[in-house]
Amino acid sequence: MKKGTLLFFVLFMGVSGLQAKSTAEELKAKHVQEQMQKEKRFAKEQKFYQGKEYNLSEQKVDPNDLDSIPDIKPDYDFDMTDVYRDDI
């Protein structure tokens, strides 16, 4: 009886050890896949941030067009007395 129980525990521990190794390998493979996806996304974002593949010449402003925009003069007569009033 003791030998059968001992054999059962040895087999059970061996099987669970194999499962632990396989799950560890699966987790490692999953982690590697996630990191590869992050690297691909990073490479794609870097292409965007560096702007080497984009033609932005259509968005440039012509300096001659800026002359037709009127200047807005600042309003320097700001009065703070209304801010400190107590009767509101």
Steps between C-alpha positions, in 0.01 A plus 500: 500500500780738590683425176186571296443830679864595466495409131186709453660807662820459297303476175276789602797723582670406173192585295442826685868588450464447126189716498683773692783491246259514208307789652828681569600447137158617383527810717847568363377461141203727574729760654732487198203549266378799703845657492522447124164674458623791713815525288295511179274772644803696620662481157177619337467790746862602445440523127210733572686715754804539279280591203732363235221333305262796502485793261389801701585763242128560435457617858768768488387861540592752234662804668331731247160390630589609853526863392127514426405404857434807713688544826291484815601765747500391865251655735705654779212668684413199712349602832524269805262698721203281405684191615536625856147633544307368801150599396452225243 
